[in-house]
Amino acid sequence: MTRDHTYLVHGRSWAGLAVGTAAWALNTQLNYALLPYACKTGLNIVPVVSAMLALLSFFSAWLSWSGWYRYGGPGFPLPEHDGRPHNLLCGIGVGSGILFGLVIVLQGLASALLGPCLR
């Protein structure tokens, strides 16, 4: 009995799109949720949380990039044998993972520079 691990390879194509977006949404919600605690205690942990989620988003973009080269790479015409546009989805995953990672970094920088008690 052999195991089919194609779901792991196919999961790479949409990793940047799904995880990058989820990391950004989680970062935005945690920024609002941690703000009263950070203002009350003076311990601003929001930039640390933002840095971890940005790394997660960049890692998901890397997963999509590795999936892109697994399917043939950019500019290489690869016919889609199973009817799913893997190369397109990998490219969108790379772009959105990097985009949302940069947005998370900017949100973390804003919270680090402005301080937690400025509303």
N, C-alpha and C positions, 0 to 999 in steps of 0.2 A: 504494500500500500504506500503510495507516494503522496506527499502533501503538496498542494498547490499554493505557492507563496506569491502568486501574481497580485493578490490584494495588497500586499506590502509595497510592491512596486507601483501599483496604480494609486495607492494612497499618497505617494510622494507628489503626484501631479497637482493635487488640490490642497496640499498642506499649507502653502503660503497664503492662499486665499482664505481658508477656513481659520487657521490658527492666528494669522496676523490680524484679521478682523476681530476675532474673539479676544485677543490680547489687548487690542485698542479699547474695545468696549469694557473689558474688565478694568483696565487702567483708569478709564474715565469714571467709572462707578466707585472704584477704590479711592480716587482723588477726593471725591465728594464725601465718601464715608469716613475717611481718615482725617479729614480737615478739623473737625471739632476736637478730636483727641490730640492732634499735633499742636493746635493752638493752646489747649489747656495745659499740656505737659511741657511744651517748648521743644519737644523731640520731633523733628520733621522727618518722618520715614517715607514720605511720599516719593522723593527722588530715588530712594533705594528700590521701592516697589516698581517705579517706572523703569529703572535700569534693568531689573530682572525681566520684566515683561517685554522690554525692547530686545533683549538678548533672545528671548523666546521667539519673537517675531522674526528676527534676523535668522535664527536657526531654521525656522519653517521656510523662509525664503531660500535658504541653502538646500533644504530637502527638495523643494520644487526644482531648483537648478540642477541638482544631481539627477532628479527624475527626467529632466529635459535632455540631459546628455545620455541617459539610459535609453531613451526613445529615439536617439539619433542626432540630437543637437540642433541648434538654430541654423537655419539655412539649408538643412539637409531634408530633401523631400522624402518623407517617410509615409507610405500609404497606411492609413488607419485600418488595420485588419479587422478590428472588432466593432467598427462604426463609432468609436469615441475619439474625439479630437484631443489626444494626450498632449501633443506639442503645444497647442494653443492654451490648454489649461495650465500646463507647466509655465509658460511665459507669463500668463496672467498671475499665477501664484508667485512667481519671482517678483514681479512688479508690485503686487499688492503687499507682499511680505516686507519688502524694502520700504514702501511708502508708509505703511502703518507703523513700522519700526521707527522711522524718522519722526512721525507725528508723536509717538510715545516719548521719544527723546526730547522733543520740543516741549511737551507737557511737563516732563520731569524737570527740564531746565527752568521753565517758568515758575514751578513751585519752589525750586531751590533758590532762585534769585529774588522772588517777591516775598517769600516767607509765608508761613501758614495762617497768620492772623489777618492778612490783608484780604478783604472781601470787596 
